[in-house]
Amino acid sequence: MAERRDDERDTRDVRGGGPDTGEGPRRSARPEEARAWEELVATARRTVADGLVVGTSGNVSVRVGDTVLVTPSGVPYDRLTPAEVTGVDLDGRQVLGTLVPTSELPMHLAVHRTTDARAVVHTHAVHATAVSTLVTELPLIHYMAAALGGPVRVAPYATYGTDELAGNMLRALAGRSGCLLQNHGTVTHGATLDQAYDRTAQLEWMCRLWLTATSVPGLTPSLLSGRQLAEVEERLRGYGQRR
């Protein structure tokens, strides 16, 4: 569901309860939060440029201390400015900015409360969303599934922005850094915004690969075994440059 359709959320106080009067404490962003906001906006814009979201669908968050910076509801990412930092605490109370946070705040907070992730990316990527309507788990079409912790699960459908969806997502993410949301999209998390975004892009690529392979008439793609995936997981532990 695109953020622009979320009219009912725009009239409510994100701290819970009645209408948002615009009152209540709002502090200024600290230097590290201002820097993180710039990175968050750049990542959000990248999801649009790379075709992973359309319009204002999808959302991004990054945690700085006990504050979660998150994209606001219904605002095109190219219009976000440094002065529009939007942040909540881990209980969802708004502590930065006046723009209403994304309607998917329950999903973002669920990840930040229960994992050591510092960044979360949620998209409506086309191929991943298509796969989410077909299977309960992305078949092991490529060894890069190991980079997400193993076979990618599909969280059962629930209405966007609800605690039910957040709970379904958490169960699908158990032991993983990414999952699909049935008839909805993707969620990935990481230690940094770049890592979370790269995992989203990798997940979309694997879904596109599987859809392409299964579209060839009369042929069935070969899949990896659990043993083969475990071997890759072991090799990935030493992959890359040590700094």
MDAnalysis code that builds the backbone (N, CA, C; Angstrom):
import MDAnalysis as mda
import numpy as np

u = mda.Universe.empty(729, n_residues=243, atom_resindex=np.repeat(np.arange(243), 3), trajectory=True)
u.add_TopologyAttr("name", ["N", "CA", "C"] * 243)
u.add_TopologyAttr("resid", np.arange(1, 244))
u.add_TopologyAttr("resname", ["MET", "ALA", "GLU", "ARG", "ARG", "ASP", "ASP", "GLU", "ARG", "ASP", "THR", "ARG", "ASP", "VAL", "ARG", "GLY", "GLY", "GLY", "PRO", "ASP", "THR", "GLY", "GLU", "GLY", "PRO", "ARG", "ARG", "SER", "ALA", "ARG", "PRO", "GLU", "GLU", "ALA", "ARG", "ALA", "TRP", "GLU", "GLU", "LEU", "VAL", "ALA", "THR", "ALA", "ARG", "ARG", "THR", "VAL", "ALA", "ASP", "GLY", "LEU", "VAL", "VAL", "GLY", "THR", "SER", "GLY", "ASN", "VAL", "SER", "VAL", "ARG", "VAL", "GLY", "ASP", "THR", "VAL", "LEU", "VAL", "THR", "PRO", "SER", "GLY", "VAL", "PRO", "TYR", "ASP", "ARG", "LEU", "THR", "PRO", "ALA", "GLU", "VAL", "THR", "GLY", "VAL", "ASP", "LEU", "ASP", "GLY", "ARG", "GLN", "VAL", "LEU", "GLY", "THR", "LEU", "VAL", "PRO", "THR", "SER", "GLU", "LEU", "PRO", "MET", "HIS", "LEU", "ALA", "VAL", "HIS", "ARG", "THR", "THR", "ASP", "ALA", "ARG", "ALA", "VAL", "VAL", "HIS", "THR", "HIS", "ALA", "VAL", "HIS", "ALA", "THR", "ALA", "VAL", "SER", "THR", "LEU", "VAL", "THR", "GLU", "LEU", "PRO", "LEU", "ILE", "HIS", "TYR", "MET", "ALA", "ALA", "ALA", "LEU", "GLY", "GLY", "PRO", "VAL", "ARG", "VAL", "ALA", "PRO", "TYR", "ALA", "THR", "TYR", "GLY", "THR", "ASP", "GLU", "LEU", "ALA", "GLY", "ASN", "MET", "LEU", "ARG", "ALA", "LEU", "ALA", "GLY", "ARG", "SER", "GLY", "CYS", "LEU", "LEU", "GLN", "ASN", "HIS", "GLY", "THR", "VAL", "THR", "HIS", "GLY", "ALA", "THR", "LEU", "ASP", "GLN", "ALA", "TYR", "ASP", "ARG", "THR", "ALA", "GLN", "LEU", "GLU", "TRP", "MET", "CYS", "ARG", "LEU", "TRP", "LEU", "THR", "ALA", "THR", "SER", "VAL", "PRO", "GLY", "LEU", "THR", "PRO", "SER", "LEU", "LEU", "SER", "GLY", "ARG", "GLN", "LEU", "ALA", "GLU", "VAL", "GLU", "GLU", "ARG", "LEU", "ARG", "GLY", "TYR", "GLY", "GLN", "ARG", "ARG"])
u.atoms.positions = np.array([
    [0.848, -1.198, 0.000],
    [0.000, 0.000, 0.000],
    [0.872, 1.233, 0.000],
    [0.657, 2.129, -0.912],
    [1.458, 3.343, -0.994],
    [1.143, 4.255, 0.172],
    [2.158, 4.953, 0.676],
    [1.990, 5.822, 1.819],
    [0.946, 6.915, 1.572],
    [0.794, 7.369, 0.337],
    [-0.103, 8.484, 0.054],
    [-1.557, 8.119, 0.329],
    [-1.877, 6.821, 0.404],
    [-3.242, 6.385, 0.655],
    [-3.534, 6.285, 2.141],
    [-2.589, 6.567, 2.956],
    [-2.707, 6.332, 4.385],
    [-3.261, 7.561, 5.087],
    [-4.423, 8.054, 4.631],
    [-4.951, 9.320, 5.115],
    [-5.274, 9.293, 6.599],
    [-5.788, 8.138, 7.056],
    [-6.222, 8.096, 8.438],
    [-5.061, 8.243, 9.416],
    [-3.880, 7.806, 9.034],
    [-2.735, 7.922, 9.928],
    [-2.270, 9.366, 10.045],
    [-2.492, 10.166, 9.029],
    [-2.008, 11.537, 9.032],
    [-2.763, 12.415, 10.021],
    [-3.890, 11.950, 10.547],
    [-4.677, 12.748, 11.471],
    [-4.529, 12.287, 12.904],
    [-3.619, 11.350, 13.148],
    [-3.480, 10.824, 14.498],
    [-2.091, 11.071, 15.036],
    [-2.025, 11.197, 16.355],
    [-0.764, 11.423, 17.025],
    [0.026, 10.126, 17.033],
    [1.274, 10.138, 16.582],
    [2.061, 8.912, 16.518],
    [2.382, 8.376, 17.902],
    [2.141, 9.165, 18.951],
    [2.373, 8.674, 20.310],
    [1.200, 7.853, 20.809],
    [0.146, 7.759, 20.015],
    [-1.033, 6.998, 20.405],
    [-2.109, 7.930, 20.925],
    [-3.380, 7.554, 20.776],
    [-4.443, 8.367, 21.310],
    [-5.069, 9.260, 20.273],
    [-5.442, 10.473, 20.699],
    [-6.261, 11.359, 19.898],
    [-5.524, 12.083, 18.811],
    [-6.138, 13.136, 18.281],
    [-5.562, 13.853, 17.146],
    [-4.261, 14.533, 17.496],
    [-3.420, 14.655, 16.498],
    [-2.120, 15.299, 16.668],
    [-2.317, 16.809, 16.675],
    [-2.032, 17.450, 17.799],
    [-2.193, 18.896, 17.913],
    [-0.938, 19.631, 17.520],
    [0.145, 18.873, 17.288],
    [1.414, 19.503, 16.976],
    [2.159, 19.933, 18.218],
    [1.566, 19.669, 19.410],
    [2.204, 20.038, 20.661],
    [3.058, 18.887, 21.172],
    [3.766, 19.116, 22.255],
    [4.609, 18.070, 22.810],
    [6.058, 18.354, 22.508],
    [6.958, 17.772, 23.285],
    [8.386, 18.081, 23.142],
    [8.972, 17.561, 21.840],
    [9.724, 18.404, 21.180],
    [10.477, 18.019, 19.997],
    [11.849, 18.648, 20.139],
    [12.864, 17.840, 20.178],
    [14.212, 18.367, 20.323],
    [14.878, 18.515, 18.968],
    [16.001, 19.213, 18.950],
    [16.771, 19.359, 17.730],
    [17.593, 18.103, 17.472],
    [17.860, 17.833, 16.212],
    [18.661, 16.666, 15.854],
    [20.104, 16.880, 16.281],
    [20.701, 15.851, 16.853],
    [22.114, 15.885, 17.195],
    [22.934, 15.701, 15.917],
    [24.216, 16.082, 15.945],
    [25.036, 15.975, 14.727],
    [25.030, 14.582, 14.107],
    [25.121, 13.526, 14.948],
    [25.142, 12.175, 14.401],
    [23.792, 11.798, 13.798],
    [22.709, 12.356, 14.339],
    [21.384, 12.103, 13.778],
    [21.204, 12.840, 12.452],
    [21.730, 14.057, 12.381],
    [21.653, 14.816, 11.131],
    [22.403, 14.095, 10.012],
    [23.573, 13.537, 10.338],
    [24.337, 12.792, 9.329],
    [23.595, 11.528, 8.909],
    [23.012, 10.842, 9.900],
    [22.269, 9.617, 9.593],
    [21.036, 9.921, 8.743],
    [20.404, 11.070, 8.986],
    [19.242, 11.456, 8.193],
    [19.617, 11.657, 6.731],
    [20.751, 12.291, 6.492],
    [21.209, 12.480, 5.117],
    [21.408, 11.138, 4.422],
    [21.991, 10.182, 5.140],
    [22.199, 8.853, 4.565],
    [20.866, 8.147, 4.327],
    [19.934, 8.321, 5.255],
    [18.616, 7.695, 5.107],
    [17.896, 8.239, 3.875],
    [17.897, 9.550, 3.700],
    [17.228, 10.149, 2.544],
    [17.879, 9.669, 1.252],
    [19.208, 9.584, 1.236],
    [19.912, 9.104, 0.045],
    [19.515, 7.666, -0.271],
    [19.376, 6.833, 0.744],
    [18.971, 5.448, 0.542],
    [17.536, 5.368, 0.036],
    [16.651, 6.168, 0.613],
    [15.254, 6.181, 0.171],
    [15.157, 6.595, -1.295],
    [15.922, 7.602, -1.674],
    [15.914, 8.041, -3.072],
    [16.478, 6.963, -3.986],
    [17.410, 6.199, -3.482],
    [18.001, 5.125, -4.278],
    [16.976, 4.032, -4.571],
    [16.077, 3.764, -3.617],
    [15.052, 2.743, -3.863],
    [14.152, 3.140, -5.028],
    [13.902, 4.444, -5.167],
    [13.093, 4.934, -6.287],
    [13.891, 4.855, -7.581],
    [15.124, 5.348, -7.544],
    [15.963, 5.374, -8.754],
    [16.197, 3.975, -9.303],
    [16.296, 2.979, -8.423],
    [16.559, 1.613, -8.849],
    [15.281, 0.816, -9.115],
    [14.144, 1.472, -9.049],
    [12.886, 0.819, -9.395],
    [12.346, -0.144, -8.361],
    [12.785, -0.017, -7.118],
    [12.309, -0.917, -6.074],
    [11.019, -0.434, -5.427],
    [10.709, 0.830, -5.587],
    [9.448, 1.380, -5.099],
    [8.891, 2.327, -6.155],
    [7.611, 2.618, -6.033],
    [6.950, 3.574, -6.911],
    [6.331, 4.655, -6.041],
    [6.568, 5.907, -6.387],
    [6.007, 7.000, -5.603],
    [6.561, 7.013, -4.190],
    [5.659, 7.033, -3.204],
    [6.085, 7.056, -1.807],
    [5.873, 5.723, -1.114],
    [5.695, 4.658, -1.889],
    [5.591, 3.336, -1.282],
    [6.961, 2.919, -0.757],
    [6.965, 2.000, 0.197],
    [8.230, 1.598, 0.794],
    [8.690, 2.625, 1.821],
    [9.650, 2.231, 2.658],
    [10.142, 3.119, 3.707],
    [11.476, 2.624, 4.226],
    [12.194, 3.514, 4.896],
    [13.548, 3.233, 5.365],
    [13.701, 3.764, 6.777],
    [14.472, 3.068, 7.608],
    [14.771, 3.572, 8.952],
    [16.212, 3.272, 9.309],
    [16.744, 4.062, 10.240],
    [18.088, 3.838, 10.765],
    [18.090, 4.225, 12.236],
    [18.748, 3.420, 13.039],
    [18.774, 3.665, 14.482],
    [20.063, 4.361, 14.879],
    [19.906, 5.417, 15.674],
    [21.046, 6.147, 16.240],
    [20.826, 6.187, 17.748],
    [21.566, 5.392, 18.489],
    [21.310, 5.281, 19.916],
    [19.943, 4.671, 20.147],
    [19.104, 5.358, 20.922],
    [17.750, 4.883, 21.177],
    [16.723, 5.614, 20.327],
    [17.187, 6.311, 19.300],
    [16.293, 7.028, 18.398],
    [16.267, 6.336, 17.037],
    [15.076, 6.161, 16.497],
    [14.907, 5.561, 15.185],
    [14.464, 6.654, 14.216],
    [15.338, 6.985, 13.273],
    [14.983, 7.918, 12.208],
    [14.247, 7.137, 11.125],
    [13.178, 7.710, 10.595],
    [12.348, 6.959, 9.656],
    [11.748, 7.909, 8.629],
    [11.549, 7.412, 7.419],
    [10.915, 8.230, 6.393],
    [9.484, 8.563, 6.804],
    [9.042, 9.789, 6.504],
    [7.682, 10.184, 6.872],
    [6.645, 9.663, 5.886],
    [5.392, 9.730, 6.293],
    [4.294, 9.225, 5.479],
    [3.927, 10.202, 4.376],
    [3.849, 9.681, 3.131],
    [3.285, 10.439, 2.037],
    [4.106, 11.585, 1.494],
    [5.411, 11.630, 1.793],
    [6.254, 12.711, 1.297],
    [7.232, 12.146, 0.267],
    [7.195, 12.614, -0.983],
    [8.163, 12.145, -1.983],
    [9.588, 12.350, -1.485],
    [10.438, 11.364, -1.685],
    [11.779, 11.412, -1.113],
    [12.619, 12.548, -1.673],
    [12.343, 12.962, -2.906],
    [13.137, 14.048, -3.478],
    [12.787, 15.402, -2.874],
    [11.746, 15.429, -2.062],
    [11.363, 16.688, -1.414],
    [11.837, 16.772, 0.038],
    [12.357, 15.702, 0.569],
    [12.819, 15.718, 1.958],
    [14.063, 16.590, 2.086],
    [14.105, 17.380, 3.134],
    [15.231, 18.278, 3.369],
    [15.905, 17.935, 4.687],
    [17.108, 18.462, 4.920],
    [17.787, 18.216, 6.207],
    [16.980, 18.688, 7.409],
    [16.099, 19.686, 7.192],
    [15.316, 20.225, 8.306],
    [14.115, 19.358, 8.663],
    [13.856, 18.331, 7.854],
    [12.665, 17.511, 8.073],
    [12.985, 16.160, 8.706],
    [13.996, 16.144, 9.547],
    [14.346, 14.916, 10.266],
    [13.125, 14.407, 11.017],
    [12.821, 13.138, 10.846],
    [11.680, 12.515, 11.514],
    [12.195, 11.346, 12.340],
    [11.935, 11.377, 13.653],
    [12.468, 10.324, 14.512],
    [11.559, 10.013, 15.680],
    [11.607, 8.761, 16.109],
    [10.816, 8.303, 17.254],
    [11.733, 7.552, 18.218],
    [11.256, 7.375, 19.448],
    [11.995, 6.505, 20.351],
    [11.531, 5.071, 20.132],
    [12.080, 4.132, 20.876],
    [11.771, 2.723, 20.641],
    [10.347, 2.335, 21.033],
    [9.646, 3.259, 21.726],
    [8.235, 3.042, 22.036],
    [7.321, 3.696, 21.011],
    [7.924, 4.360, 20.001],
    [7.132, 4.977, 18.958],
    [6.736, 6.406, 19.219],
    [7.190, 7.000, 20.332],
    [6.890, 8.398, 20.611],
    [7.779, 9.298, 19.767],
    [7.188, 10.260, 19.091],
    [7.963, 11.117, 18.205],
    [8.818, 12.086, 19.011],
    [10.105, 12.107, 18.701],
    [11.044, 12.969, 19.413],
    [11.732, 13.955, 18.479],
    [11.629, 13.729, 17.173],
    [12.252, 14.612, 16.194],
    [11.260, 14.921, 15.075],
    [11.123, 16.194, 14.733],
    [10.332, 16.592, 13.595],
    [8.841, 16.670, 13.852],
    [8.123, 17.124, 12.843],
    [6.669, 17.264, 12.925],
    [5.936, 16.436, 11.873],
    [6.670, 15.900, 10.882],
    [6.037, 15.050, 9.880],
    [5.662, 13.704, 10.496],
    [4.500, 13.193, 10.128],
    [4.041, 11.903, 10.649],
    [4.901, 10.780, 10.087],
    [5.439, 9.916, 10.944],
    [6.268, 8.798, 10.444],
    [5.470, 7.844, 9.557],
    [6.190, 7.045, 8.796],
    [5.582, 6.054, 7.932],
    [4.533, 5.214, 8.655],
    [3.521, 4.802, 7.912],
    [2.492, 3.924, 8.478],
    [3.044, 2.557, 8.837],
    [4.206, 2.199, 8.278],
    [4.818, 0.907, 8.587],
    [5.752, 0.992, 9.792],
    [5.576, 2.015, 10.615],
    [6.414, 2.156, 11.803],
    [6.416, 0.901, 12.681],
    [5.290, 0.200, 12.872],
    [5.328, -1.018, 13.698],
    [6.347, -2.046, 13.199],
    [6.478, -2.215, 11.881],
    [7.462, -3.162, 11.356],
    [8.880, -2.719, 11.685],
    [9.173, -1.461, 11.448],
    [10.521, -0.958, 11.700],
    [10.881, -1.084, 13.181],
    [9.966, -0.676, 14.055],
    [10.258, -0.749, 15.488],
    [10.408, -2.188, 15.951],
    [9.627, -3.093, 15.378],
    [9.740, -4.506, 15.760],
    [11.150, -5.024, 15.494],
    [11.728, -4.651, 14.351],
    [13.089, -5.079, 14.023],
    [14.092, -4.421, 14.961],
    [13.970, -3.118, 15.162],
    [14.941, -2.409, 15.993],
    [14.876, -2.841, 17.458],
    [13.708, -3.243, 17.925],
    [13.578, -3.673, 19.319],
    [14.127, -5.075, 19.559],
    [14.062, -5.935, 18.550],
    [14.341, -7.355, 18.781],
    [15.627, -7.861, 18.135],
    [16.308, -7.025, 17.363],
    [17.561, -7.443, 16.730],
    [18.623, -6.388, 16.988],
    [19.846, -6.673, 16.573],
    [20.919, -5.682, 16.694],
    [21.067, -4.872, 15.415],
    [20.072, -4.962, 14.527],
    [20.100, -4.218, 13.270],
    [20.108, -2.716, 13.537],
    [20.795, -1.995, 12.679],
    [20.813, -0.532, 12.764],
    [20.044, 0.108, 11.621],
    [19.646, -0.669, 10.627],
    [18.942, -0.110, 9.478],
    [17.942, -1.123, 8.935],
    [16.820, -0.612, 8.438],
    [15.764, -1.446, 7.861],
    [15.306, -0.815, 6.557],
    [15.153, -1.630, 5.523],
    [14.640, -1.166, 4.233],
    [13.425, -2.008, 3.858],
    [12.330, -1.334, 3.540],
    [11.104, -2.010, 3.097],
    [10.743, -1.483, 1.714],
    [10.519, -2.391, 0.763],
    [10.159, -1.985, -0.596],
    [8.980, -2.790, -1.115],
    [8.470, -2.338, -2.262],
    [7.436, -3.057, -2.993],
    [8.006, -3.554, -4.322],
    [9.227, -4.047, -4.285],
    [9.925, -4.499, -5.493],
    [9.061, -5.495, -6.277],
    [9.002, -5.312, -7.586],
    [8.048, -6.039, -8.424],
    [8.264, -7.547, -8.399],
    [9.485, -8.004, -8.679],
    [9.716, -9.448, -8.781],
    [9.566, -10.125, -7.421],
    [10.054, -9.480, -6.380],
    [9.928, -10.049, -5.038],
    [8.466, -10.127, -4.626],
    [7.702, -9.095, -4.929],
    [6.284, -9.116, -4.573],
    [5.557, -10.198, -5.364],
    [5.924, -10.368, -6.621],
    [5.308, -11.433, -7.421],
    [5.581, -12.803, -6.807],
    [6.831, -13.032, -6.413],
    [7.180, -14.316, -5.796],
    [6.406, -14.523, -4.499],
    [6.175, -13.448, -3.756],
    [5.473, -13.568, -2.473],
    [4.053, -14.087, -2.638],
    [3.499, -13.975, -3.859],
    [2.137, -14.461, -4.121],
    [2.112, -15.916, -4.566],
    [3.296, -16.503, -4.795],
    [3.369, -17.837, -5.396],
    [3.830, -18.928, -4.442],
    [4.686, -18.596, -3.489],
    [5.311, -19.613, -2.641],
    [5.335, -19.147, -1.188],
    [5.628, -20.064, -0.291],
    [5.787, -19.708, 1.126],
    [7.259, -19.529, 1.494],
    [8.134, -19.871, 0.550],
    [9.575, -19.701, 0.757],
    [10.224, -19.622, -0.631],
    [11.124, -18.665, -0.811],
    [11.818, -18.554, -2.095],
    [12.689, -19.789, -2.297],
    [12.466, -20.565, -3.364],
    [13.287, -21.749, -3.611],
    [14.766, -21.388, -3.715],
    [15.632, -22.347, -3.372],
    [17.077, -22.095, -3.347],
    [17.643, -22.087, -4.763],
    [17.350, -21.014, -5.451],
    [17.762, -20.872, -6.847],
    [19.200, -20.390, -6.963],
    [19.733, -19.771, -5.897],
    [21.087, -19.228, -5.955],
    [21.708, -19.235, -4.566],
    [23.031, -19.409, -4.552],
    [23.719, -19.520, -3.264],
    [23.735, -18.238, -2.443],
    [23.392, -17.091, -3.058],
    [23.392, -15.851, -2.287],
    [22.275, -15.801, -1.258],
    [21.410, -16.806, -1.257],
    [20.441, -16.913, -0.161],
    [21.173, -17.016, 1.169],
    [22.384, -17.562, 1.119],
    [23.177, -17.696, 2.340],
    [23.513, -16.336, 2.935],
    [23.622, -15.311, 2.105],
    [23.939, -13.970, 2.594],
    [22.786, -13.369, 3.388],
    [21.599, -13.947, 3.241],
    [20.442, -13.494, 4.008],
    [20.139, -14.412, 5.175],
    [21.029, -15.369, 5.414],
    [20.868, -16.265, 6.557],
    [20.244, -17.597, 6.232],
    [19.869, -17.816, 4.971],
    [19.263, -19.089, 4.589],
    [18.063, -18.864, 3.698],
    [17.280, -19.920, 3.461],
    [16.104, -19.795, 2.599],
    [15.212, -18.636, 3.043],
    [14.792, -17.822, 2.107],
    [14.014, -16.624, 2.419],
    [12.534, -16.997, 2.554],
    [11.980, -16.735, 3.726],
    [10.591, -17.082, 4.013],
    [9.647, -15.968, 3.557],
    [8.379, -16.346, 3.411],
    [7.326, -15.386, 3.084],
    [6.426, -15.224, 4.305],
    [6.334, -14.013, 4.820],
    [5.456, -13.736, 5.960],
    [4.004, -13.730, 5.478],
    [3.096, -14.418, 6.177],
    [1.687, -14.426, 5.763],
    [1.112, -13.014, 5.685],
    [0.167, -12.842, 4.806],
    [-0.413, -11.524, 4.579],
    [-1.131, -10.991, 5.815],
    [-0.986, -9.702, 6.037],
    [-1.765, -8.955, 7.025],
    [-1.832, -7.520, 6.538],
    [-2.818, -6.786, 6.983],
    [-3.001, -5.405, 6.543],
    [-1.780, -4.561, 6.872],
    [-1.404, -3.707, 5.945],
    [-0.212, -2.880, 6.147],
    [-0.370, -1.991, 7.377],
    [0.743, -1.722, 8.038],
    [0.741, -0.827, 9.178],
    [0.233, -1.418, 10.475],
    [-0.052, -2.735, 10.497],
    [-0.624, -3.342, 11.698],
    [0.416, -4.109, 12.508],
    [0.092, -4.317, 13.784],
    [0.946, -5.132, 14.635],
    [0.950, -6.585, 14.160],
    [-0.155, -7.016, 13.564],
    [-0.211, -8.382, 13.028],
    [0.834, -8.574, 11.944],
    [0.945, -7.615, 11.044],
    [1.953, -7.713, 9.997],
    [3.347, -7.701, 10.595],
    [3.583, -6.848, 11.578],
    [4.901, -6.789, 12.227],
    [5.247, -8.132, 12.859],
    [4.266, -8.773, 13.490],
    [4.510, -10.077, 14.100],
    [4.793, -11.148, 13.071],
    [4.021, -11.171, 11.985],
    [4.273, -12.134, 10.911],
    [5.667, -11.951, 10.329],
    [6.062, -10.689, 10.165],
    [7.388, -10.389, 9.620],
    [8.491, -10.899, 10.537],
    [8.342, -10.660, 11.840],
    [9.384, -11.096, 12.782],
    [9.569, -12.604, 12.746],
    [8.482, -13.346, 12.645],
    [8.599, -14.804, 12.584],
    [9.298, -15.243, 11.302],
    [9.013, -14.566, 10.199],
    [9.676, -14.898, 8.934],
    [11.150, -14.515, 8.956],
    [11.504, -13.513, 9.751],
    [12.887, -13.045, 9.831],
    [13.741, -13.834, 10.819],
    [13.147, -14.726, 11.594],
    [13.915, -15.454, 12.610],
    [15.136, -16.124, 11.977],
    [16.331, -15.730, 12.431],
    [17.552, -16.287, 11.877],
    [17.901, -15.783, 10.492],
    [17.202, -14.753, 10.021],
    [17.402, -14.225, 8.676],
    [17.601, -12.709, 8.741],
    [18.126, -12.154, 7.669],
    [18.237, -10.696, 7.569],
    [17.331, -10.150, 6.468],
    [16.440, -10.997, 5.950],
    [15.495, -10.555, 4.947],
    [14.342, -11.519, 4.800],
    [13.187, -11.004, 4.401],
    [12.031, -11.868, 4.141],
    [11.137, -11.181, 3.118],
    [10.194, -11.955, 2.602],
    [9.158, -11.433, 1.735],
    [7.876, -11.270, 2.544],
    [7.057, -10.303, 2.164],
    [5.748, -10.090, 2.768],
    [4.704, -10.452, 1.722],
    [3.860, -11.405, 2.036],
    [2.910, -11.919, 1.047],
    [2.048, -10.802, 0.464],
    [1.978, -10.763, -0.875],
    [1.183, -9.762, -1.598],
    [1.527, -8.337, -1.180],
    [2.799, -8.112, -0.857],
    [3.160, -6.793, -0.315],
    [4.555, -6.342, -0.748],
    [5.616, -7.089, -0.378],
    [6.943, -6.613, -0.734],
    [8.056, -7.288, 0.038],
    [9.078, -6.515, 0.388],
    [10.272, -7.052, 1.043],
    [10.609, -6.272, 2.296],
    [11.327, -6.937, 3.197],
    [11.943, -6.282, 4.356],
    [13.327, -6.884, 4.534],
    [14.314, -6.023, 4.654],
    [15.663, -6.483, 4.986],
    [16.229, -5.565, 6.052],
    [17.202, -6.078, 6.804],
    [17.873, -5.234, 7.788],
    [19.359, -5.507, 7.759],
    [20.120, -4.607, 8.352],
    [21.571, -4.754, 8.367],
    [22.214, -3.852, 9.386],
    [23.536, -3.961, 9.475],
    [24.294, -3.131, 10.415],
    [24.397, -1.695, 9.941],
    [24.216, -1.479, 8.630],
    [24.267, -0.149, 8.036],
    [23.168, -0.030, 6.988],
    [22.901, 1.200, 6.577],
    [21.930, 1.415, 5.515],
    [22.388, 0.760, 4.215],
    [23.676, 0.873, 3.924],
    [24.195, 0.258, 2.700],
    [23.985, -1.250, 2.713],
    [24.250, -1.880, 3.850],
    [24.085, -3.333, 3.933],
    [22.622, -3.730, 3.793],
    [21.738, -3.014, 4.467],
    [20.307, -3.328, 4.357],
    [19.823, -3.142, 2.927],
    [20.283, -2.070, 2.287],
    [19.869, -1.829, 0.905],
    [20.416, -2.913, -0.031],
    [21.682, -3.268, 0.131],
    [22.275, -4.296, -0.724],
    [21.533, -5.623, -0.588],
    [21.078, -5.926, 0.616],
    [20.320, -7.163, 0.822],
    [18.965, -7.094, 0.121],
    [18.359, -5.927, 0.110],
    [17.108, -5.759, -0.626],
    [17.324, -5.988, -2.114],
    [18.349, -5.364, -2.648],
    [18.654, -5.512, -4.077],
    [18.968, -6.966, -4.419],
    [19.700, -7.650, -3.541],
    [20.044, -9.054, -3.777],
    [18.797, -9.929, -3.755],
    [17.896, -9.650, -2.827],
    [16.660, -10.418, -2.731],
    [15.803, -10.228, -3.978],
    [15.687, -8.998, -4.438],
    [14.923, -8.745, -5.662],
    [15.556, -9.468, -6.844],
    [16.881, -9.463, -6.926],
    [17.571, -10.148, -8.025],
    [17.301, -11.650, -7.989],
    [17.351, -12.258, -6.802],
    [17.097, -13.699, -6.704],
    [15.662, -14.036, -7.100],
    [14.733, -13.175, -6.722],
    [13.337, -13.415, -7.106],
    [13.164, -13.299, -8.617],
    [13.825, -12.325, -9.210],
    [13.766, -12.177, -10.665],
    [14.389, -13.388, -11.353],
    [15.492, -13.871, -10.800],
    [16.151, -15.051, -11.349],
    [15.231, -16.263, -11.315],
    [14.573, -16.487, -10.175],
    [13.688, -17.646, -10.045],
    [12.506, -17.542, -11.010],
    [11.909, -16.360, -11.115],
    [10.790, -16.192, -12.033],
    [11.228, -16.417, -13.477],
    [12.418, -15.953, -13.824],
    [12.933, -16.140, -15.186],
    [13.160, -17.620, -15.478],
    [13.804, -18.328, -14.535],
    [14.112, -19.745, -14.734],
    [12.851, -20.589, -14.851],
    [11.833, -20.258, -14.064],
    [10.606, -21.070, -14.082],
    [9.696, -20.732, -15.251],
    [10.041, -19.700, -16.005],
    [9.184, -19.312, -17.125],
    [9.509, -20.061, -18.416],
    [10.585, -20.864, -18.417],
    [10.975, -21.609, -19.617],
    [10.091, -22.852, -19.744],
    [9.308, -22.963, -20.797],
    [8.388, -24.101, -20.946],
    [9.123, -25.442, -20.986],
    [8.589, -26.398, -20.261],
    [9.101, -27.759, -20.318],
    [10.347, -28.019, -19.507],
    [10.879, -27.005, -18.831],
    [12.090, -27.191, -18.026],
    [11.846, -26.740, -16.587],
    [12.523, -27.421, -15.677],
    [12.433, -27.080, -14.263],
    [13.824, -26.705, -13.766],
    [13.991, -25.553, -13.145],
    [15.330, -25.147, -12.706],
    [15.871, -26.056, -11.610],
    [17.166, -26.287, -11.637],
    [17.803, -27.028, -10.551],
    [17.887, -26.119, -9.331],
    [17.788, -26.726, -8.159],
    [17.858, -25.973, -6.915],
    [19.006, -26.494, -6.068],
    [19.498, -25.650, -5.177],
    [20.575, -26.062, -4.281],
    [20.022, -26.850, -3.106],
    [20.856, -27.678, -2.551],
    [20.471, -28.448, -1.366],
    [20.850, -27.661, -0.110],
    [20.322, -28.101, 1.015],
    [20.682, -27.479, 2.276],
    [22.161, -27.621, 2.566],
    [22.748, -28.739, 2.196],
    [24.184, -28.954, 2.405],
    [25.005, -27.982, 1.572],
    [24.607, -27.800, 0.327],
    [25.334, -26.868, -0.533],
    [25.247, -25.445, 0.000],
    [24.084, -25.094, 0.508],
    [23.930, -23.751, 1.065],
    [24.782, -23.583, 2.315],
    [24.854, -24.595, 3.136],
    [25.673, -24.533, 4.349],
    [27.146, -24.338, 4.002],
    [27.602, -24.970, 2.929],
    [28.989, -24.790, 2.496],
    [29.255, -23.337, 2.101],
    [28.282, -22.737, 1.440],
    [28.426, -21.333, 1.053],
    [28.435, -20.438, 2.287],
    [27.564, -20.718, 3.245],
    [27.534, -19.921, 4.476],
    [28.888, -19.931, 5.158],
    [29.538, -21.078, 5.155],
    [30.866, -21.188, 5.772],
    [31.882, -20.344, 5.005],
    [31.841, -20.386, 3.710],
    [32.786, -19.621, 2.903],
    [32.541, -18.115, 3.032],
    [31.292, -17.720, 3.176],
    [30.966, -16.296, 3.276],
    [31.513, -15.659, 4.557],
    [31.773, -16.473, 5.552],
    [32.288, -15.921, 6.814],
    [33.649, -15.267, 6.626],
    [34.398, -15.714, 5.625],
    [35.716, -15.128, 5.377],
    [35.758, -14.276, 4.132],
    [34.549, -13.922, 3.608],
    [34.503, -13.196, 2.343],
    [34.744, -11.708, 2.554],
    [35.390, -11.075, 1.587],
    [35.575, -9.625, 1.618],
    [36.867, -9.214, 2.266],
    [37.046, -7.893, 2.413],
    [38.264, -7.332, 2.975],
    [38.093, -7.093, 4.469],
    [39.102, -7.372, 5.210],
    [39.092, -7.082, 6.644],
    [39.680, -5.709, 6.896],
    [38.967, -4.910, 7.680],
    [39.437, -3.544, 7.929],
    [39.647, -3.315, 9.430],
])
